[in-house]
């Protein structure tokens, strides 16, 4: 099942106070970036983020979910109404993640 454009718009609105957020459509789903680094994505109308030290610290009880068959499990972001929390999560995760490799 593909994610809806409406859910993408909701997530982007919730991330509106976070600088450097962008997205890319990919096979009916959406990859979410901050400053060029992949933070997570929208899969089946669920917002999932990569597991990092910061994401585990800020969401210790978050369930792991598989974005799609064969993929590595990611953390489900359940507190989607809290823009300040989402900004803090993205800022913290950004420092944990490497820059993308040059092609």
KOLZA-512002 format. One record per residue: residue number from 1; residue in one letter; x, y, z of N, C-alpha, C in turn. Coordinates in Angstrom, 3 decimals, padded with zeros to 6 digits. Atoms other than C-alpha are relative to their C-alpha. Layout:
REM KOLZA-512002
<atom nr="NUM" rest="A" n_east="X" n_north="Y" n_up="Z" ca_east="X" ca_north="Y" ca_up="Z" c_east="X" c_north="Y" c_up="Z"/>
...
END
This chain:
REM KOLZA-512002
<atom nr="1" rest="X" n_east="000.846" n_north="-001.183" n_up="000.000" ca_east="000.000" ca_north="000.000" ca_up="000.000" c_east="000.891" c_north="001.247" c_up="000.000"/>
<atom nr="2" rest="X" n_east="-000.764" n_north="-001.239" n_up="000.075" ca_east="001.382" ca_north="003.401" ca_up="-000.931" c_east="-000.500" c_north="001.002" c_up="001.038"/>
<atom nr="3" rest="X" n_east="000.379" n_north="-001.056" n_up="-000.942" ca_east="001.364" ca_north="006.367" ca_up="001.405" c_east="-000.758" c_north="001.103" c_up="-000.729"/>
<atom nr="4" rest="X" n_east="000.821" n_north="-001.045" n_up="000.601" ca_east="-001.102" ca_north="009.162" ca_up="000.800" c_east="000.734" c_north="001.341" c_up="-000.009"/>
<atom nr="5" rest="X" n_east="-000.533" n_north="-001.361" n_up="000.101" ca_east="-000.183" ca_north="012.677" ca_up="-000.274" c_east="-000.438" c_north="000.804" c_up="001.239"/>
<atom nr="6" rest="X" n_east="000.518" n_north="-000.696" n_up="-001.181" ca_east="-002.338" ca_north="013.898" ca_up="002.656" c_east="000.872" c_north="-000.278" c_up="001.225"/>
<atom nr="7" rest="X" n_east="-000.854" n_north="000.312" n_up="-001.152" ca_east="-000.179" ca_north="012.051" ca_up="005.193" c_east="001.363" c_north="000.674" c_up="-000.152"/>
<atom nr="8" rest="X" n_east="-001.253" n_north="-000.719" n_up="000.252" ca_east="002.974" ca_north="013.458" ca_up="003.580" c_east="-000.149" c_north="001.461" c_up="000.400"/>
<atom nr="9" rest="X" n_east="000.224" n_north="-001.408" n_up="-000.336" ca_east="001.518" ca_north="016.962" ca_up="003.892" c_east="-000.115" c_north="000.205" c_up="001.510"/>
<atom nr="10" rest="X" n_east="000.099" n_north="-000.074" n_up="-001.457" ca_east="000.647" ca_north="016.308" ca_up="007.558" c_east="001.387" c_north="-000.069" c_up="000.634"/>
<atom nr="11" rest="X" n_east="-001.345" n_north="000.151" n_up="-000.563" ca_east="004.193" ca_north="015.123" ca_up="008.334" c_east="000.835" c_north="001.250" c_up="-000.278"/>
<atom nr="12" rest="X" n_east="-000.779" n_north="-001.203" n_up="000.326" ca_east="005.759" ca_north="018.078" ca_up="006.511" c_east="-000.457" c_north="001.199" c_up="000.815"/>
<atom nr="13" rest="X" n_east="000.500" n_north="-001.083" n_up="-000.855" ca_east="003.517" ca_north="020.480" ca_up="008.448" c_east="000.546" c_north="-000.161" c_up="001.419"/>
<atom nr="14" rest="X" n_east="-000.515" n_north="000.239" n_up="-001.345" ca_east="004.599" ca_north="018.863" ca_up="011.717" c_east="001.502" c_north="000.291" c_up="000.073"/>
<atom nr="15" rest="X" n_east="-001.443" n_north="-000.259" n_up="000.055" ca_east="008.239" ca_north="019.282" ca_up="010.615" c_east="000.311" c_north="001.427" c_up="-000.443"/>
<atom nr="16" rest="X" n_east="-000.184" n_north="-001.356" n_up="000.536" ca_east="007.735" ca_north="022.910" ca_up="009.548" c_east="000.923" c_north="000.868" c_up="000.856"/>
<atom nr="17" rest="X" n_east="-000.901" n_north="-000.769" n_up="-000.862" ca_east="009.750" ca_north="024.207" ca_up="012.524" c_east="001.427" c_north="-000.569" c_up="000.010"/>
<atom nr="18" rest="X" n_east="-001.308" n_north="000.644" n_up="000.097" ca_east="012.721" ca_north="021.985" ca_up="011.626" c_east="000.667" c_north="000.443" c_up="-001.288"/>
<atom nr="19" rest="X" n_east="-000.708" n_north="-000.502" n_up="001.180" ca_east="015.287" ca_north="023.518" ca_up="009.276" c_east="000.592" c_north="-001.132" c_up="-000.830"/>
<atom nr="20" rest="X" n_east="-000.708" n_north="000.911" n_up="000.895" ca_east="016.642" ca_north="021.688" ca_up="006.242" c_east="-000.727" c_north="-001.282" c_up="-000.350"/>
<atom nr="21" rest="X" n_east="000.763" n_north="001.216" n_up="000.291" ca_east="013.833" ca_north="019.128" ca_up="005.831" c_east="-000.397" c_north="-000.013" c_up="-001.472"/>
<atom nr="22" rest="X" n_east="000.441" n_north="000.196" n_up="001.377" ca_east="013.178" ca_north="017.763" ca_up="002.355" c_east="-000.484" c_north="-001.438" c_up="-000.129"/>
<atom nr="23" rest="X" n_east="000.481" n_north="001.356" n_up="000.213" ca_east="011.640" ca_north="014.662" ca_up="000.860" c_east="000.175" c_north="-000.377" c_up="-001.456"/>
<atom nr="24" rest="X" n_east="-000.056" n_north="000.529" n_up="001.357" ca_east="011.803" ca_north="012.456" ca_up="-002.202" c_east="-001.003" c_north="-001.145" c_up="-000.089"/>
<atom nr="25" rest="X" n_east="000.935" n_north="001.100" n_up="000.238" ca_east="009.030" ca_north="010.238" ca_up="-003.547" c_east="000.785" c_north="-001.190" c_up="-000.542"/>
<atom nr="26" rest="X" n_east="-000.680" n_north="001.199" n_up="000.452" ca_east="010.167" ca_north="006.664" ca_up="-004.019" c_east="-000.959" c_north="-001.185" c_up="000.055"/>
<atom nr="27" rest="X" n_east="000.861" n_north="001.175" n_up="000.130" ca_east="007.920" ca_north="003.842" ca_up="-005.258" c_east="-001.242" c_north="000.072" c_up="000.895"/>
<atom nr="28" rest="X" n_east="001.239" n_north="-000.153" n_up="-000.749" ca_east="004.764" ca_north="005.199" ca_up="-003.628" c_east="000.189" c_north="000.380" c_up="001.452"/>
<atom nr="29" rest="X" n_east="-000.309" n_north="-000.395" n_up="-001.367" ca_east="006.496" ca_north="006.092" ca_up="-000.368" c_east="000.853" c_north="001.262" c_up="-000.061"/>
<atom nr="30" rest="X" n_east="-000.755" n_north="-001.254" n_up="-000.038" ca_east="008.527" ca_north="009.121" ca_up="000.772" c_east="001.190" c_north="-000.133" c_up="000.948"/>
<atom nr="31" rest="X" n_east="-001.208" n_north="-000.035" n_up="-000.821" ca_east="012.109" ca_north="009.390" ca_up="002.053" c_east="000.111" c_north="001.415" c_up="000.548"/>
<atom nr="32" rest="X" n_east="-000.100" n_north="-001.299" n_up="-000.659" ca_east="012.594" ca_north="012.230" ca_up="004.568" c_east="001.470" c_north="000.282" c_up="000.340"/>
<atom nr="33" rest="X" n_east="-001.388" n_north="-000.424" n_up="-000.200" ca_east="015.907" ca_north="014.114" ca_up="004.734" c_east="000.071" c_north="001.235" c_up="000.893"/>
<atom nr="34" rest="X" n_east="-000.360" n_north="-001.260" n_up="-000.660" ca_east="017.481" ca_north="016.764" ca_up="006.929" c_east="001.418" c_north="000.304" c_up="-000.434"/>
<atom nr="35" rest="X" n_east="-001.332" n_north="-000.398" n_up="000.449" ca_east="020.403" ca_north="018.597" ca_up="005.402" c_east="000.683" c_north="-001.041" c_up="-000.865"/>
<atom nr="36" rest="X" n_east="-000.562" n_north="001.007" n_up="000.900" ca_east="020.884" ca_north="015.834" ca_up="002.829" c_east="000.189" c_north="-001.371" c_up="000.607"/>
<atom nr="37" rest="X" n_east="-000.123" n_north="001.300" n_up="-000.664" ca_east="020.975" ca_north="013.025" ca_up="005.394" c_east="-001.375" c_north="-000.652" c_up="000.135"/>
<atom nr="38" rest="X" n_east="001.261" n_north="000.723" n_up="-000.142" ca_east="018.271" ca_north="010.352" ca_up="005.377" c_east="-000.281" c_north="-000.201" c_up="001.483"/>
<atom nr="39" rest="X" n_east="000.432" n_north="000.156" n_up="-001.389" ca_east="016.427" ca_north="010.539" ca_up="008.703" c_east="-000.965" c_north="-001.170" c_up="000.116"/>
<atom nr="40" rest="X" n_east="000.999" n_north="001.062" n_up="-000.027" ca_east="013.595" ca_north="008.177" ca_up="007.862" c_east="-000.888" c_north="000.091" c_up="-001.218"/>
<atom nr="41" rest="X" n_east="000.912" n_north="-000.045" n_up="001.126" ca_east="010.535" ca_north="007.924" ca_up="005.711" c_east="-001.434" c_north="-000.254" c_up="000.409"/>
<atom nr="42" rest="X" n_east="001.423" n_north="000.271" n_up="-000.177" ca_east="006.818" ca_north="007.565" ca_up="005.322" c_east="-000.293" c_north="-001.268" c_up="-000.789"/>
<atom nr="43" rest="X" n_east="000.285" n_north="001.302" n_up="000.585" ca_east="005.783" ca_north="003.977" ca_up="004.665" c_east="-001.390" c_north="-000.434" c_up="000.457"/>
<atom nr="44" rest="X" n_east="001.368" n_north="000.411" n_up="-000.332" ca_east="002.127" ca_north="002.890" ca_up="004.504" c_east="-000.626" c_north="000.949" c_up="001.014"/>
<atom nr="45" rest="X" n_east="000.535" n_north="-001.039" n_up="-000.889" ca_east="001.146" ca_north="006.174" ca_up="006.184" c_east="000.476" c_north="-000.153" c_up="001.445"/>
<atom nr="46" rest="X" n_east="-000.668" n_north="000.048" n_up="-001.307" ca_east="003.538" ca_north="005.553" ca_up="009.094" c_east="001.302" c_north="000.765" c_up="-000.147"/>
<atom nr="47" rest="X" n_east="-001.260" n_north="-000.736" n_up="000.021" ca_east="006.447" ca_north="007.860" ca_up="009.930" c_east="001.018" c_north="-000.794" c_up="000.798"/>
<atom nr="48" rest="X" n_east="-001.046" n_north="000.811" n_up="-000.607" ca_east="009.522" ca_north="005.723" ca_up="010.637" c_east="001.337" c_north="000.711" c_up="-000.130"/>
<atom nr="49" rest="X" n_east="-001.336" n_north="-000.592" n_up="000.036" ca_east="013.025" ca_north="006.898" ca_up="011.512" c_east="001.044" c_north="-001.076" c_up="000.255"/>
<atom nr="50" rest="X" n_east="-001.111" n_north="000.917" n_up="-000.222" ca_east="016.399" ca_north="005.195" ca_up="011.551" c_east="000.279" c_north="-000.137" c_up="001.491"/>
<atom nr="51" rest="X" n_east="-000.429" n_north="000.192" n_up="-001.383" ca_east="017.619" ca_north="003.712" ca_up="014.786" c_east="001.402" c_north="000.594" c_up="000.147"/>
<atom nr="52" rest="X" n_east="-001.299" n_north="-000.580" n_up="-000.353" ca_east="020.441" ca_north="005.857" ca_up="016.168" c_east="000.037" c_north="000.105" c_up="001.520"/>
<atom nr="53" rest="X" n_east="-000.093" n_north="-000.186" n_up="-001.458" ca_east="021.715" ca_north="006.503" ca_up="019.687" c_east="-001.005" c_north="001.056" c_up="000.460"/>
<atom nr="54" rest="X" n_east="000.913" n_north="-001.087" n_up="-000.384" ca_east="019.663" ca_north="009.710" ca_up="019.760" c_east="-001.460" c_north="-000.396" c_up="-000.128"/>
<atom nr="55" rest="X" n_east="001.409" n_north="000.389" n_up="000.150" ca_east="016.442" ca_north="008.228" ca_up="018.413" c_east="-000.408" c_north="-000.993" c_up="001.088"/>
<atom nr="56" rest="X" n_east="000.309" n_north="000.944" n_up="-001.100" ca_east="016.626" ca_north="005.402" ca_up="021.002" c_east="-000.111" c_north="000.748" c_up="001.331"/>
<atom nr="57" rest="X" n_east="000.028" n_north="-000.761" n_up="-001.248" ca_east="017.359" ca_north="007.906" ca_up="023.788" c_east="-001.288" c_north="000.819" c_up="000.107"/>
<atom nr="58" rest="X" n_east="001.176" n_north="-000.869" n_up="-000.018" ca_east="014.486" ca_north="010.215" ca_up="022.805" c_east="-001.322" c_north="-000.774" c_up="-000.100"/>
<atom nr="59" rest="X" n_east="001.204" n_north="000.832" n_up="000.128" ca_east="012.025" ca_north="007.381" ca_up="022.061" c_east="000.295" c_north="-001.414" c_up="000.512"/>
<atom nr="60" rest="X" n_east="-000.427" n_north="001.304" n_up="-000.517" ca_east="013.034" ca_north="004.521" ca_up="024.393" c_east="-001.049" c_north="-001.102" c_up="-000.128"/>
<atom nr="61" rest="X" n_east="001.058" n_north="001.004" n_up="000.079" ca_east="009.670" ca_north="002.772" ca_up="024.114" c_east="-000.596" c_north="-000.135" c_up="-001.400"/>
<atom nr="62" rest="X" n_east="000.534" n_north="000.046" n_up="001.364" ca_east="009.147" ca_north="003.236" ca_up="020.385" c_east="000.102" c_north="-001.414" c_up="-000.562"/>
<atom nr="63" rest="X" n_east="-000.047" n_north="001.336" n_up="000.602" ca_east="008.227" ca_north="000.022" ca_up="018.576" c_east="000.808" c_north="000.000" c_up="-001.296"/>
<atom nr="64" rest="X" n_east="-000.683" n_north="000.204" n_up="001.276" ca_east="010.350" ca_north="-001.308" ca_up="015.730" c_east="-001.019" c_north="-000.506" c_up="-001.006"/>
<atom nr="65" rest="X" n_east="000.872" n_north="000.451" n_up="001.071" ca_east="008.505" ca_north="-001.719" ca_up="012.447" c_east="000.798" c_north="-000.091" c_up="-001.288"/>
<atom nr="66" rest="X" n_east="-000.658" n_north="000.180" n_up="001.287" ca_east="009.542" ca_north="-002.882" ca_up="009.002" c_east="-000.665" c_north="000.898" c_up="-001.033"/>
<atom nr="67" rest="X" n_east="000.599" n_north="-000.905" n_up="000.988" ca_east="009.045" ca_north="-000.215" ca_up="006.323" c_east="-000.582" c_north="-000.749" c_up="-001.209"/>
<atom nr="68" rest="X" n_east="000.447" n_north="000.816" n_up="001.130" ca_east="008.721" ca_north="-002.832" ca_up="003.550" c_east="000.742" c_north="-001.321" c_up="000.097"/>
<atom nr="69" rest="X" n_east="-000.571" n_north="001.343" n_up="-000.083" ca_east="009.536" ca_north="-006.490" ca_up="003.050" c_east="001.479" c_north="-000.003" c_up="-000.350"/>
<atom nr="70" rest="X" n_east="-001.438" n_north="000.113" n_up="000.220" ca_east="013.250" ca_north="-007.207" ca_up="003.355" c_east="000.815" c_north="001.170" c_up="000.516"/>
<atom nr="71" rest="X" n_east="-000.717" n_north="-001.188" n_up="-000.480" ca_east="014.133" ca_north="-003.815" ca_up="004.862" c_east="000.371" c_north="-000.148" c_up="001.474"/>
<atom nr="72" rest="X" n_east="-000.401" n_north="-000.064" n_up="-001.402" ca_east="015.905" ca_north="-003.140" ca_up="008.135" c_east="-001.101" c_north="000.708" c_up="000.793"/>
<atom nr="73" rest="X" n_east="001.045" n_north="-000.601" n_up="-000.831" ca_east="013.508" ca_north="-002.323" ca_up="010.971" c_east="000.381" c_north="001.417" c_up="000.412"/>
<atom nr="74" rest="X" n_east="-000.167" n_north="-001.396" n_up="-000.378" ca_east="013.019" ca_north="001.311" ca_up="011.911" c_east="-000.926" c_north="000.293" c_up="001.175"/>
<atom nr="75" rest="X" n_east="000.821" n_north="-000.384" n_up="-001.145" ca_east="011.449" ca_north="003.147" ca_up="014.846" c_east="-001.232" c_north="000.781" c_up="-000.453"/>
<atom nr="76" rest="X" n_east="001.242" n_north="-000.709" n_up="000.289" ca_east="007.827" ca_north="004.260" ca_up="014.650" c_east="-000.075" c_north="001.251" c_up="000.860"/>
<atom nr="77" rest="X" n_east="000.173" n_north="-001.257" n_up="-000.733" ca_east="007.367" ca_north="007.911" ca_up="015.613" c_east="-001.485" c_north="000.114" c_up="000.339"/>
<atom nr="78" rest="X" n_east="001.394" n_north="-000.030" n_up="-000.442" ca_east="004.191" ca_north="007.994" ca_up="017.673" c_east="-000.456" c_north="001.401" c_up="000.409"/>
<atom nr="79" rest="X" n_east="000.351" n_north="-001.342" n_up="-000.477" ca_east="004.319" ca_north="011.589" ca_up="018.995" c_east="000.049" c_north="000.995" c_up="-001.160"/>
<atom nr="80" rest="X" n_east="-000.003" n_north="-000.833" n_up="001.204" ca_east="003.473" ca_north="013.245" ca_up="015.675" c_east="-000.637" c_north="001.366" c_up="000.212"/>
<atom nr="81" rest="X" n_east="000.665" n_north="-001.290" n_up="-000.253" ca_east="001.536" ca_north="016.132" ca_up="017.246" c_east="000.945" c_north="001.029" c_up="000.629"/>
<atom nr="82" rest="X" n_east="-000.920" n_north="-000.847" n_up="-000.751" ca_east="004.569" ca_north="017.574" ca_up="019.075" c_east="001.126" c_north="000.509" c_up="-000.913"/>
<atom nr="83" rest="X" n_east="-000.986" n_north="-000.562" n_up="000.930" ca_east="006.504" ca_north="019.836" ca_up="016.665" c_east="001.357" c_north="000.219" c_up="000.663"/>
<atom nr="84" rest="X" n_east="-001.258" n_north="-000.241" n_up="-000.711" ca_east="009.126" ca_north="020.715" ca_up="019.296" c_east="000.771" c_north="-001.314" c_up="000.176"/>
<atom nr="85" rest="X" n_east="-000.645" n_north="001.310" n_up="-000.131" ca_east="009.832" ca_north="017.026" ca_up="019.961" c_east="000.587" c_north="-000.439" c_up="-001.342"/>
<atom nr="86" rest="X" n_east="-000.481" n_north="000.409" n_up="001.315" ca_east="010.150" ca_north="016.340" ca_up="016.219" c_east="001.237" c_north="000.796" c_up="-000.414"/>
<atom nr="87" rest="X" n_east="-001.183" n_north="-000.822" n_up="000.300" ca_east="012.574" ca_north="019.259" ca_up="015.806" c_east="001.203" c_north="-000.514" c_up="000.794"/>
<atom nr="88" rest="X" n_east="-001.079" n_north="000.508" n_up="-000.850" ca_east="014.654" ca_north="017.964" ca_up="018.738" c_east="000.490" c_north="-001.361" c_up="-000.503"/>
<atom nr="89" rest="X" n_east="-000.364" n_north="001.320" n_up="000.520" ca_east="014.588" ca_north="014.414" ca_up="017.325" c_east="000.858" c_north="000.132" c_up="-001.253"/>
<atom nr="90" rest="X" n_east="-000.747" n_north="-000.170" n_up="001.244" ca_east="015.771" ca_north="015.552" ca_up="013.878" c_east="001.365" c_north="000.611" c_up="000.248"/>
<atom nr="91" rest="X" n_east="-001.294" n_north="-000.632" n_up="-000.308" ca_east="018.498" ca_north="017.797" ca_up="015.304" c_east="000.962" c_north="-001.016" c_up="000.612"/>
<atom nr="92" rest="X" n_east="-000.851" n_north="000.988" n_up="-000.665" ca_east="019.820" ca_north="014.998" ca_up="017.527" c_east="000.433" c_north="-001.095" c_up="-000.971"/>
<atom nr="93" rest="X" n_east="-000.328" n_north="001.070" n_up="000.946" ca_east="019.651" ca_north="012.339" ca_up="014.814" c_east="000.969" c_north="000.474" c_up="-001.072"/>
<atom nr="94" rest="X" n_east="-000.883" n_north="-000.538" n_up="001.038" ca_east="021.378" ca_north="014.601" ca_up="012.291" c_east="001.468" c_north="-000.181" c_up="000.403"/>
<atom nr="95" rest="X" n_east="-001.373" n_north="000.156" n_up="-000.471" ca_east="024.527" ca_north="014.502" ca_up="014.431" c_east="000.468" c_north="-001.445" c_up="000.040"/>
<atom nr="96" rest="X" n_east="-000.349" n_north="001.422" n_up="-000.057" ca_east="024.416" ca_north="010.702" ca_up="014.600" c_east="000.290" c_north="-000.600" c_up="-001.374"/>
<atom nr="97" rest="X" n_east="-000.026" n_north="000.614" n_up="001.323" ca_east="024.178" ca_north="010.074" ca_up="010.867" c_east="001.142" c_north="000.525" c_up="-000.858"/>
<atom nr="98" rest="X" n_east="-001.080" n_north="-000.440" n_up="000.900" ca_east="026.991" ca_north="010.161" ca_up="008.286" c_east="-000.549" c_north="000.779" c_up="-001.180"/>
<atom nr="99" rest="X" n_east="000.369" n_north="-000.664" n_up="001.246" ca_east="026.931" ca_north="012.392" ca_up="005.258" c_east="-000.130" c_north="-001.050" c_up="-001.095"/>
<atom nr="100" rest="X" n_east="000.137" n_north="000.956" n_up="001.099" ca_east="025.794" ca_north="010.633" ca_up="002.072" c_east="001.315" c_north="-000.139" c_up="-000.759"/>
<atom nr="101" rest="X" n_east="-001.208" n_north="000.246" n_up="000.777" ca_east="028.550" ca_north="009.051" ca_up="000.011" c_east="-000.119" c_north="000.664" c_up="-001.358"/>
<atom nr="102" rest="X" n_east="-000.047" n_north="-000.615" n_up="001.331" ca_east="029.581" ca_north="010.852" ca_up="-003.167" c_east="-000.116" c_north="-001.074" c_up="-001.046"/>
<atom nr="103" rest="X" n_east="000.170" n_north="000.974" n_up="001.091" ca_east="028.547" ca_north="009.099" ca_up="-006.363" c_east="001.038" c_north="000.204" c_up="-001.062"/>
END
